[in-house]
């Protein structure tokens, strides 16, 4: 007579089968898990390699970009240096010319002043004295210079001095300078006949200096004219 309870042997066999299925499933799952891990690892490695390659490409581009920037900066500096060099070279050249002109002009002024100051000073003194005497009343002129002849000489000196304008006086002085230079040159060349000719030829420019001598000669004869002619310094 059979009971409703399962057979113990069958139960045991069923349990063994379940255990085997569990181990098989566990092994299968473990293999699948390992494969998944390998795939993930491989994928991660590929991604990382791609990232590194991308980063390396960016670094290469960055390197070339930096090189281009440095080259452009160097060219800009060279151009700026050349521009500044040309600018300051031009300024220095111009300042040198200006300084040279000023020095030359000052030197010429010093030489011209030294050569002309005595003649110009004497001419100015004679103009002032003769002009003052010419504008005196006749009675006062007669008291200062009793003789008509001397008064006429004073008047002639006045007219001669005032007939020369400043440009005329400069022209006479220029002629005197040229004659003096020619005379000195002839002396150095030892051309005796030319030297004698220059010595015998009167210099018109010397008339500027002679005016003062004529005035001093006139007033020396008349003590009433008490005029002190200052000496040029």
Secondary structure as GFF3:
##gff-version 3
##sequence-region A 1 233
A	DSSP	alpha_helix	8	134	.	.	.	ID=ss1
A	DSSP	alpha_helix	138	144	.	.	.	ID=ss2
A	DSSP	alpha_helix	148	162	.	.	.	ID=ss3
A	DSSP	alpha_helix	166	189	.	.	.	ID=ss4
A	DSSP	alpha_helix	192	200	.	.	.	ID=ss5
A	DSSP	three_ten_helix	204	206	.	.	.	ID=ss6
A	DSSP	alpha_helix	207	220	.	.	.	ID=ss7
###
